Amino acid sequence: MELPRNAFKHALKAGKPQIGLWSSLSSSYTVEVIAGAGFDWLVLDLEHSSSDLESLVGQLEAAAP
């Protein structure tokens, strides 16, 4: 079975800049908008926000599509 190509790692190895966003917002609606905005990466910050593991699941589900 062949693994899918990781476009992010491939771009880093090629020296292409990757633009991303560090989000400490705890709303799944906000994450859905951010995930669809065209960034190369997204960090969901639970340490510096009011998010917990339960809200993280909702945020990850919103970012998945």
All heavy atoms as a GROMACS GRO file, in nm:
protein
  489
    1MET      N    1   0.084  -0.117   0.000
    1MET     CA    2   0.000   0.000   0.000
    1MET      C    3   0.089   0.124   0.000
    1MET      O    4   0.180   0.138   0.080
    1MET     CB    5  -0.090  -0.001   0.123
    1MET     CG    6  -0.183   0.117   0.128
    1MET     SD    7  -0.300   0.102   0.263
    1MET     CE    8  -0.233   0.223   0.372
    2GLU      N    9   0.060   0.215  -0.089
    2GLU     CA   10   0.138   0.338  -0.100
    2GLU      C   11   0.074   0.447  -0.014
    2GLU      O   12  -0.046   0.470  -0.020
    2GLU     CB   13   0.144   0.382  -0.246
    2GLU     CG   14   0.243   0.492  -0.269
    2GLU     CD   15   0.262   0.521  -0.416
    2GLU    OE1   16   0.261   0.426  -0.496
    2GLU    OE2   17   0.275   0.639  -0.450
    3LEU      N   18   0.157   0.513   0.066
    3LEU     CA   19   0.107   0.620   0.152
    3LEU      C   20   0.081   0.746   0.069
    3LEU      O   21   0.150   0.772  -0.030
    3LEU     CB   22   0.209   0.652   0.261
    3LEU     CG   23   0.234   0.542   0.363
    3LEU    CD1   24   0.347   0.582   0.457
    3LEU    CD2   25   0.108   0.514   0.443
    4PRO      N   26  -0.018   0.827   0.111
    4PRO     CA   27  -0.042   0.952   0.039
    4PRO      C   28   0.075   1.049   0.056
    4PRO      O   29   0.145   1.047   0.157
    4PRO     CB   30  -0.168   1.008   0.104
    4PRO     CG   31  -0.186   0.935   0.231
    4PRO     CD   32  -0.111   0.806   0.220
    5ARG      N   33   0.097   1.130  -0.044
    5ARG     CA   34   0.207   1.227  -0.042
    5ARG      C   35   0.173   1.341   0.053
    5ARG      O   36   0.064   1.397   0.048
    5ARG     CB   37   0.226   1.281  -0.184
    5ARG     CG   38   0.336   1.379  -0.199
    5ARG     CD   39   0.350   1.416  -0.348
    5ARG     NE   40   0.425   1.537  -0.362
    5ARG     CZ   41   0.373   1.656  -0.387
    5ARG    NH1   42   0.244   1.669  -0.404
    5ARG    NH2   43   0.448   1.762  -0.398
    6ASN      N   44   0.265   1.378   0.140
    6ASN     CA   45   0.247   1.488   0.233
    6ASN      C   46   0.292   1.616   0.164
    6ASN      O   47   0.411   1.645   0.154
    6ASN     CB   48   0.327   1.463   0.360
    6ASN     CG   49   0.300   1.566   0.468
    6ASN    OD1   50   0.291   1.684   0.439
    6ASN    ND2   51   0.289   1.520   0.591
    7ALA      N   52   0.195   1.694   0.114
    7ALA     CA   53   0.226   1.815   0.036
    7ALA      C   54   0.301   1.918   0.119
    7ALA      O   55   0.389   1.989   0.068
    7ALA     CB   56   0.098   1.875  -0.019
    8PHE      N   57   0.269   1.927   0.248
    8PHE     CA   58   0.335   2.024   0.336
    8PHE      C   59   0.484   1.991   0.349
    8PHE      O   60   0.570   2.078   0.330
    8PHE     CB   61   0.267   2.024   0.472
    8PHE     CG   62   0.331   2.117   0.572
    8PHE    CD1   63   0.312   2.254   0.563
    8PHE    CD2   64   0.408   2.067   0.675
    8PHE    CE1   65   0.370   2.340   0.654
    8PHE    CE2   66   0.466   2.152   0.767
    8PHE     CZ   67   0.447   2.289   0.757
    9LYS      N   68   0.517   1.867   0.382
    9LYS     CA   69   0.657   1.828   0.397
    9LYS      C   70   0.733   1.840   0.264
    9LYS      O   71   0.849   1.880   0.261
    9LYS     CB   72   0.667   1.684   0.448
    9LYS     CG   73   0.632   1.670   0.594
    9LYS     CD   74   0.652   1.527   0.641
    9LYS     CE   75   0.621   1.510   0.787
    9LYS     NZ   76   0.642   1.372   0.831
   10HIS      N   77   0.667   1.806   0.155
   10HIS     CA   78   0.730   1.815   0.024
   10HIS      C   79   0.764   1.961  -0.009
   10HIS      O   80   0.873   1.990  -0.060
   10HIS     CB   81   0.636   1.757  -0.082
   10HIS     CG   82   0.694   1.752  -0.219
   10HIS    ND1   83   0.792   1.664  -0.256
   10HIS    CD2   84   0.668   1.828  -0.328
   10HIS    CE1   85   0.824   1.684  -0.382
   10HIS    NE2   86   0.749   1.784  -0.428
   11ALA      N   87   0.672   2.053   0.021
   11ALA     CA   88   0.696   2.195  -0.006
   11ALA      C   89   0.809   2.248   0.082
   11ALA      O   90   0.892   2.328   0.036
   11ALA     CB   91   0.568   2.275   0.017
   12LEU      N   92   0.814   2.207   0.209
   12LEU     CA   93   0.923   2.250   0.296
   12LEU      C   94   1.058   2.202   0.244
   12LEU      O   95   1.156   2.276   0.242
   12LEU     CB   96   0.902   2.198   0.439
   12LEU     CG   97   0.796   2.267   0.524
   12LEU    CD1   98   0.786   2.198   0.659
   12LEU    CD2   99   0.828   2.414   0.542
   13LYS      N  100   1.061   2.076   0.201
   13LYS     CA  101   1.186   2.020   0.150
   13LYS      C  102   1.231   2.092   0.023
   13LYS      O  103   1.350   2.109  -0.001
   13LYS     CB  104   1.167   1.871   0.122
   13LYS     CG  105   1.294   1.798   0.093
   13LYS     CD  106   1.272   1.649   0.085
   13LYS     CE  107   1.403   1.577   0.066
   13LYS     NZ  108   1.385   1.432   0.060
   14ALA      N  109   1.134   2.140  -0.056
   14ALA     CA  110   1.165   2.212  -0.179
   14ALA      C  111   1.200   2.359  -0.153
   14ALA      O  112   1.234   2.432  -0.245
   14ALA     CB  113   1.046   2.203  -0.275
   15GLY      N  114   1.189   2.402  -0.026
   15GLY     CA  115   1.225   2.539   0.008
   15GLY      C  116   1.115   2.640  -0.018
   15GLY      O  117   1.140   2.760  -0.018
   16LYS      N  118   0.992   2.594  -0.040
   16LYS     CA  119   0.881   2.686  -0.064
   16LYS      C  120   0.825   2.734   0.069
   16LYS      O  121   0.802   2.654   0.161
   16LYS     CB  122   0.770   2.615  -0.143
   16LYS     CG  123   0.811   2.575  -0.281
   16LYS     CD  124   0.697   2.506  -0.353
   16LYS     CE  125   0.742   2.462  -0.491
   16LYS     NZ  126   0.638   2.385  -0.560
   17PRO      N  127   0.802   2.865   0.083
   17PRO     CA  128   0.746   2.915   0.208
   17PRO      C  129   0.605   2.862   0.232
   17PRO      O  130   0.527   2.848   0.138
   17PRO     CB  131   0.743   3.066   0.190
   17PRO     CG  132   0.794   3.096   0.055
   17PRO     CD  133   0.826   2.969  -0.014
   18GLN      N  134   0.575   2.830   0.356
   18GLN     CA  135   0.444   2.781   0.394
   18GLN      C  136   0.381   2.882   0.489
   18GLN      O  137   0.439   2.916   0.592
   18GLN     CB  138   0.455   2.645   0.462
   18GLN     CG  139   0.516   2.538   0.373
   18GLN     CD  140   0.427   2.508   0.254
   18GLN    OE1  141   0.324   2.445   0.268
   18GLN    NE2  142   0.466   2.555   0.138
   19ILE      N  143   0.264   2.930   0.456
   19ILE     CA  144   0.195   3.032   0.534
   19ILE      C  145   0.086   2.964   0.617
   19ILE      O  146   0.006   2.887   0.564
   19ILE     CB  147   0.131   3.138   0.443
   19ILE    CG1  148   0.234   3.196   0.346
   19ILE    CG2  149   0.065   3.247   0.526
   19ILE    CD1  150   0.349   3.269   0.410
   20GLY      N  151   0.082   2.995   0.746
   20GLY     CA  152  -0.016   2.932   0.831
   20GLY      C  153  -0.071   3.026   0.936
   20GLY      O  154  -0.041   3.145   0.938
   21LEU      N  155  -0.150   2.970   1.025
   21LEU     CA  156  -0.216   3.049   1.128
   21LEU      C  157  -0.217   2.974   1.260
   21LEU      O  158  -0.240   2.853   1.263
   21LEU     CB  159  -0.360   3.077   1.084
   21LEU     CG  160  -0.436   3.173   1.173
   21LEU    CD1  161  -0.418   3.315   1.119
   21LEU    CD2  162  -0.581   3.138   1.176
   22TRP      N  163  -0.191   3.047   1.366
   22TRP     CA  164  -0.194   2.993   1.502
   22TRP      C  165  -0.324   3.043   1.564
   22TRP      O  166  -0.339   3.163   1.586
   22TRP     CB  167  -0.074   3.044   1.579
   22TRP     CG  168  -0.050   2.976   1.709
   22TRP    CD1  169  -0.123   2.989   1.823
   22TRP    CD2  170   0.056   2.887   1.740
   22TRP    NE1  171  -0.071   2.913   1.923
   22TRP    CE2  172   0.042   2.849   1.874
   22TRP    CE3  173   0.162   2.836   1.668
   22TRP    CZ2  174   0.128   2.763   1.937
   22TRP    CZ3  175   0.248   2.750   1.731
   22TRP    CH2  176   0.231   2.714   1.864
   23SER      N  177  -0.417   2.955   1.592
   23SER     CA  178  -0.549   2.996   1.641
   23SER      C  179  -0.569   2.958   1.787
   23SER      O  180  -0.556   2.841   1.825
   23SER     CB  181  -0.658   2.931   1.556
   23SER     OG  182  -0.785   2.962   1.609
   24SER      N  183  -0.604   3.057   1.869
   24SER     CA  184  -0.640   3.029   2.008
   24SER      C  185  -0.789   3.054   2.029
   24SER      O  186  -0.835   3.063   2.142
   24SER     CB  187  -0.556   3.114   2.103
   24SER     OG  188  -0.576   3.250   2.078
   25LEU      N  189  -0.863   3.065   1.920
   25LEU     CA  190  -1.008   3.080   1.928
   25LEU      C  191  -1.069   2.942   1.952
   25LEU      O  192  -1.021   2.842   1.899
   25LEU     CB  193  -1.062   3.141   1.799
   25LEU     CG  194  -1.002   3.277   1.763
   25LEU    CD1  195  -1.044   3.317   1.623
   25LEU    CD2  196  -1.042   3.381   1.864
   26SER      N  197  -1.173   2.935   2.029
   26SER     CA  198  -1.226   2.803   2.066
   26SER      C  199  -1.357   2.768   1.997
   26SER      O  200  -1.429   2.680   2.040
   26SER     CB  201  -1.244   2.796   2.218
   26SER     OG  202  -1.326   2.902   2.262
   27SER      N  203  -1.387   2.834   1.887
   27SER     CA  204  -1.512   2.810   1.816
   27SER      C  205  -1.488   2.720   1.694
   27SER      O  206  -1.399   2.745   1.614
   27SER     CB  207  -1.571   2.943   1.769
   27SER     OG  208  -1.673   2.923   1.675
   28SER      N  209  -1.570   2.617   1.680
   28SER     CA  210  -1.558   2.530   1.562
   28SER      C  211  -1.597   2.605   1.435
   28SER      O  212  -1.548   2.575   1.327
   28SER     CB  213  -1.641   2.404   1.579
   28SER     OG  214  -1.777   2.436   1.598
   29TYR      N  215  -1.686   2.704   1.447
   29TYR     CA  216  -1.725   2.784   1.330
   29TYR      C  217  -1.606   2.865   1.279
   29TYR      O  218  -1.583   2.875   1.158
   29TYR     CB  219  -1.840   2.879   1.365
   29TYR     CG  220  -1.966   2.808   1.407
   29TYR    CD1  221  -2.015   2.822   1.536
   29TYR    CD2  222  -2.035   2.725   1.319
   29TYR    CE1  223  -2.130   2.755   1.576
   29TYR    CE2  224  -2.149   2.658   1.358
   29TYR     CZ  225  -2.196   2.674   1.486
   29TYR     OH  226  -2.309   2.608   1.526
   30THR      N  227  -1.530   2.922   1.370
   30THR     CA  228  -1.411   2.998   1.332
   30THR      C  229  -1.308   2.907   1.266
   30THR      O  230  -1.249   2.944   1.164
   30THR     CB  231  -1.348   3.066   1.456
   30THR    OG1  232  -1.447   3.143   1.521
   30THR    CG2  233  -1.233   3.154   1.416
   31VAL      N  234  -1.288   2.790   1.321
   31VAL     CA  235  -1.192   2.696   1.264
   31VAL      C  236  -1.236   2.654   1.124
   31VAL      O  237  -1.153   2.640   1.034
   31VAL     CB  238  -1.175   2.573   1.356
   31VAL    CG1  239  -1.092   2.466   1.289
   31VAL    CG2  240  -1.110   2.614   1.486
   32GLU      N  241  -1.364   2.636   1.103
   32GLU     CA  242  -1.414   2.599   0.970
   32GLU      C  243  -1.381   2.707   0.868
   32GLU      O  244  -1.337   2.677   0.757
   32GLU     CB  245  -1.565   2.578   0.976
   32GLU     CG  246  -1.625   2.529   0.847
   32GLU     CD  247  -1.772   2.497   0.857
   32GLU    OE1  248  -1.833   2.522   0.964
   32GLU    OE2  249  -1.828   2.447   0.758
   33VAL      N  250  -1.397   2.834   0.905
   33VAL     CA  251  -1.364   2.945   0.815
   33VAL      C  252  -1.213   2.950   0.789
   33VAL      O  253  -1.168   2.962   0.675
   33VAL     CB  254  -1.412   3.079   0.874
   33VAL    CG1  255  -1.360   3.197   0.794
   33VAL    CG2  256  -1.564   3.082   0.879
   34ILE      N  257  -1.134   2.938   0.896
   34ILE     CA  258  -0.988   2.943   0.883
   34ILE      C  259  -0.938   2.828   0.796
   34ILE      O  260  -0.853   2.847   0.709
   34ILE     CB  261  -0.921   2.939   1.022
   34ILE    CG1  262  -0.952   3.065   1.101
   34ILE    CG2  263  -0.771   2.920   1.008
   34ILE    CD1  264  -0.910   3.058   1.246
   35ALA      N  265  -0.991   2.707   0.819
   35ALA     CA  266  -0.945   2.589   0.744
   35ALA      C  267  -0.973   2.603   0.595
   35ALA      O  268  -0.898   2.550   0.513
   35ALA     CB  269  -1.011   2.464   0.799
   36GLY      N  270  -1.078   2.674   0.560
   36GLY     CA  271  -1.112   2.692   0.419
   36GLY      C  272  -1.051   2.816   0.356
   36GLY      O  273  -1.076   2.847   0.240
   37ALA      N  274  -0.968   2.888   0.432
   37ALA     CA  275  -0.913   3.016   0.384
   37ALA      C  276  -0.787   3.001   0.299
   37ALA      O  277  -0.735   3.099   0.250
   37ALA     CB  278  -0.885   3.108   0.502
   38GLY      N  279  -0.736   2.879   0.286
   38GLY     CA  280  -0.622   2.857   0.197
   38GLY      C  281  -0.486   2.856   0.263
   38GLY      O  282  -0.384   2.859   0.193
   39PHE      N  283  -0.481   2.854   0.395
   39PHE     CA  284  -0.352   2.845   0.462
   39PHE      C  285  -0.290   2.707   0.441
   39PHE      O  286  -0.360   2.609   0.419
   39PHE     CB  287  -0.367   2.870   0.614
   39PHE     CG  288  -0.401   3.012   0.648
   39PHE    CD1  289  -0.530   3.046   0.684
   39PHE    CD2  290  -0.305   3.111   0.644
   39PHE    CE1  291  -0.564   3.176   0.716
   39PHE    CE2  292  -0.337   3.243   0.675
   39PHE     CZ  293  -0.466   3.276   0.712
   40ASP      N  294  -0.157   2.701   0.449
   40ASP     CA  295  -0.087   2.574   0.433
   40ASP      C  296  -0.090   2.491   0.560
   40ASP      O  297  -0.079   2.369   0.555
   40ASP     CB  298   0.059   2.599   0.392
   40ASP     CG  299   0.068   2.671   0.258
   40ASP    OD1  300   0.008   2.623   0.161
   40ASP    OD2  301   0.135   2.776   0.253
   41TRP      N  302  -0.100   2.555   0.676
   41TRP     CA  303  -0.104   2.484   0.802
   41TRP      C  304  -0.187   2.564   0.902
   41TRP      O  305  -0.210   2.683   0.885
   41TRP     CB  306   0.034   2.455   0.857
   41TRP     CG  307   0.123   2.574   0.876
   41TRP    CD1  308   0.213   2.624   0.786
   41TRP    CD2  309   0.131   2.660   0.991
   41TRP    NE1  310   0.276   2.735   0.838
   41TRP    CE2  311   0.227   2.760   0.964
   41TRP    CE3  312   0.067   2.663   1.113
   41TRP    CZ2  313   0.260   2.859   1.053
   41TRP    CZ3  314   0.099   2.763   1.203
   41TRP    CH2  315   0.195   2.859   1.173
   42LEU      N  316  -0.232   2.494   1.006
   42LEU     CA  317  -0.313   2.555   1.110
   42LEU      C  318  -0.281   2.488   1.244
   42LEU      O  319  -0.278   2.365   1.252
   42LEU     CB  320  -0.462   2.535   1.078
   42LEU     CG  321  -0.564   2.573   1.184
   42LEU    CD1  322  -0.558   2.721   1.215
   42LEU    CD2  323  -0.703   2.535   1.136
   43VAL      N  324  -0.253   2.568   1.346
   43VAL     CA  325  -0.230   2.516   1.481
   43VAL      C  326  -0.349   2.556   1.566
   43VAL      O  327  -0.388   2.673   1.568
   43VAL     CB  328  -0.100   2.573   1.543
   43VAL    CG1  329  -0.090   2.535   1.690
   43VAL    CG2  330   0.021   2.526   1.468
   44LEU      N  331  -0.407   2.460   1.633
   44LEU     CA  332  -0.517   2.487   1.727
   44LEU      C  333  -0.457   2.487   1.867
   44LEU      O  334  -0.418   2.383   1.918
   44LEU     CB  335  -0.626   2.381   1.713
   44LEU     CG  336  -0.689   2.372   1.575
   44LEU    CD1  337  -0.787   2.256   1.568
   44LEU    CD2  338  -0.757   2.502   1.538
   45ASP      N  339  -0.450   2.604   1.927
   45ASP     CA  340  -0.381   2.623   2.055
   45ASP      C  341  -0.478   2.601   2.170
   45ASP      O  342  -0.567   2.682   2.195
   45ASP     CB  343  -0.324   2.764   2.058
   45ASP     CG  344  -0.243   2.792   2.183
   45ASP    OD1  345  -0.229   2.702   2.268
   45ASP    OD2  346  -0.194   2.905   2.195
   46LEU      N  347  -0.462   2.492   2.243
   46LEU     CA  348  -0.546   2.464   2.360
   46LEU      C  349  -0.485   2.519   2.488
   46LEU      O  350  -0.555   2.541   2.586
   46LEU     CB  351  -0.569   2.314   2.376
   46LEU     CG  352  -0.687   2.257   2.299
   46LEU    CD1  353  -0.664   2.260   2.152
   46LEU    CD2  354  -0.716   2.118   2.348
   47GLU      N  355  -0.355   2.543   2.488
   47GLU     CA  356  -0.289   2.589   2.611
   47GLU      C  357  -0.324   2.734   2.645
   47GLU      O  358  -0.339   2.769   2.761
   47GLU     CB  359  -0.137   2.577   2.597
   47GLU     CG  360  -0.064   2.614   2.724
   47GLU     CD  361   0.086   2.597   2.714
   47GLU    OE1  362   0.137   2.557   2.607
   47GLU    OE2  363   0.153   2.625   2.814
   48HIS      N  364  -0.338   2.818   2.544
   48HIS     CA  365  -0.361   2.961   2.566
   48HIS      C  366  -0.504   3.003   2.530
   48HIS      O  367  -0.527   3.118   2.492
   48HIS     CB  368  -0.260   3.042   2.486
   48HIS     CG  369  -0.119   3.009   2.520
   48HIS    ND1  370  -0.043   2.928   2.441
   48HIS    CD2  371  -0.043   3.043   2.627
   48HIS    CE1  372   0.077   2.914   2.497
   48HIS    NE2  373   0.080   2.982   2.610
   49SER      N  374  -0.597   2.912   2.539
   49SER     CA  375  -0.736   2.944   2.506
   49SER      C  376  -0.829   2.874   2.606
   49SER      O  377  -0.785   2.800   2.693
   49SER     CB  378  -0.769   2.897   2.364
   49SER     OG  379  -0.773   2.757   2.358
   50SER      N  380  -0.956   2.897   2.587
   50SER     CA  381  -1.054   2.833   2.674
   50SER      C  382  -1.098   2.696   2.621
   50SER      O  383  -1.191   2.635   2.673
   50SER     CB  384  -1.176   2.923   2.691
   50SER     OG  385  -1.237   2.945   2.565
   51SER      N  386  -1.031   2.647   2.518
   51SER     CA  387  -1.065   2.518   2.460
   51SER      C  388  -1.025   2.403   2.553
   51SER      O  389  -0.931   2.414   2.630
   51SER     CB  390  -0.992   2.497   2.326
   51SER     OG  391  -1.041   2.586   2.230
   52ASP      N  392  -1.098   2.293   2.541
   52ASP     CA  393  -1.063   2.170   2.610
   52ASP      C  394  -1.066   2.058   2.507
   52ASP      O  395  -1.090   2.081   2.389
   52ASP     CB  396  -1.158   2.144   2.727
   52ASP     CG  397  -1.304   2.136   2.685
   52ASP    OD1  398  -1.332   2.134   2.564
   52ASP    OD2  399  -1.390   2.134   2.774
   53LEU      N  400  -1.042   1.937   2.550
   53LEU     CA  401  -1.036   1.825   2.455
   53LEU      C  402  -1.169   1.803   2.385
   53LEU      O  403  -1.173   1.767   2.267
   53LEU     CB  404  -0.991   1.698   2.526
   53LEU     CG  405  -0.845   1.696   2.570
   53LEU    CD1  406  -0.813   1.567   2.643
   53LEU    CD2  407  -0.753   1.714   2.451
   54GLU      N  408  -1.278   1.824   2.455
   54GLU     CA  409  -1.410   1.806   2.394
   54GLU      C  410  -1.434   1.907   2.282
   54GLU      O  411  -1.483   1.872   2.174
   54GLU     CB  412  -1.518   1.820   2.500
   54GLU     CG  413  -1.658   1.786   2.448
   54GLU     CD  414  -1.762   1.791   2.557
   54GLU    OE1  415  -1.730   1.761   2.673
   54GLU    OE2  416  -1.877   1.825   2.524
   55SER      N  417  -1.399   2.033   2.305
   55SER     CA  418  -1.417   2.133   2.199
   55SER      C  419  -1.317   2.113   2.086
   55SER      O  420  -1.344   2.148   1.971
   55SER     CB  421  -1.409   2.275   2.256
   55SER     OG  422  -1.281   2.303   2.304
   56LEU      N  423  -1.200   2.056   2.118
   56LEU     CA  424  -1.102   2.027   2.013
   56LEU      C  425  -1.158   1.929   1.911
   56LEU      O  426  -1.135   1.946   1.791
   56LEU     CB  427  -0.973   1.971   2.073
   56LEU     CG  428  -0.868   1.926   1.973
   56LEU    CD1  429  -0.816   2.044   1.892
   56LEU    CD2  430  -0.754   1.855   2.042
   57VAL      N  431  -1.232   1.831   1.955
   57VAL     CA  432  -1.291   1.733   1.863
   57VAL      C  433  -1.382   1.805   1.763
   57VAL      O  434  -1.374   1.781   1.642
   57VAL     CB  435  -1.370   1.624   1.940
   57VAL    CG1  436  -1.448   1.536   1.844
   57VAL    CG2  437  -1.274   1.541   2.022
   58GLY      N  438  -1.464   1.896   1.812
   58GLY     CA  439  -1.551   1.974   1.723
   58GLY      C  440  -1.472   2.060   1.626
   58GLY      O  441  -1.509   2.074   1.509
   59GLN      N  442  -1.362   2.117   1.673
   59GLN     CA  443  -1.278   2.200   1.587
   59GLN      C  444  -1.210   2.116   1.479
   59GLN      O  445  -1.202   2.156   1.364
   59GLN     CB  446  -1.173   2.272   1.671
   59GLN     CG  447  -1.232   2.377   1.762
   59GLN     CD  448  -1.126   2.441   1.850
   59GLN    OE1  449  -1.017   2.472   1.806
   59GLN    NE2  450  -1.159   2.458   1.977
   60LEU      N  451  -1.162   1.998   1.516
   60LEU     CA  452  -1.100   1.908   1.418
   60LEU      C  453  -1.201   1.860   1.315
   60LEU      O  454  -1.168   1.849   1.196
   60LEU     CB  455  -1.032   1.791   1.488
   60LEU     CG  456  -0.909   1.826   1.571
   60LEU    CD1  457  -0.862   1.704   1.650
   60LEU    CD2  458  -0.799   1.881   1.486
   61GLU      N  459  -1.322   1.832   1.358
   61GLU     CA  460  -1.428   1.791   1.265
   61GLU      C  461  -1.459   1.905   1.168
   61GLU      O  462  -1.486   1.882   1.050
   61GLU     CB  463  -1.553   1.749   1.341
   61GLU     CG  464  -1.538   1.618   1.413
   61GLU     CD  465  -1.656   1.584   1.502
   61GLU    OE1  466  -1.736   1.674   1.536
   61GLU    OE2  467  -1.669   1.466   1.537
   62ALA      N  468  -1.458   2.029   1.218
   62ALA     CA  469  -1.487   2.144   1.133
   62ALA      C  470  -1.374   2.167   1.032
   62ALA      O  471  -1.399   2.214   0.921
   62ALA     CB  472  -1.506   2.268   1.219
   63ALA      N  473  -1.251   2.135   1.071
   63ALA     CA  474  -1.136   2.157   0.981
   63ALA      C  475  -1.119   2.046   0.880
   63ALA      O  476  -1.055   2.066   0.776
   63ALA     CB  477  -1.009   2.172   1.064
   64ALA      N  478  -1.173   1.929   0.907
   64ALA     CA  479  -1.147   1.809   0.825
   64ALA      C  480  -1.184   1.824   0.677
   64ALA      O  481  -1.106   1.781   0.592
   64ALA     CB  482  -1.218   1.689   0.886
   65PRO      N  483  -1.300   1.879   0.642
   65PRO     CA  484  -1.331   1.885   0.498
   65PRO      C  485  -1.234   1.971   0.422
   65PRO      O  486  -1.205   1.956   0.311
   65PRO     CB  487  -1.471   1.947   0.494
   65PRO     CG  488  -1.529   1.927   0.628
   65PRO     CD  489  -1.413   1.923   0.721
   0.00000   0.00000   0.00000
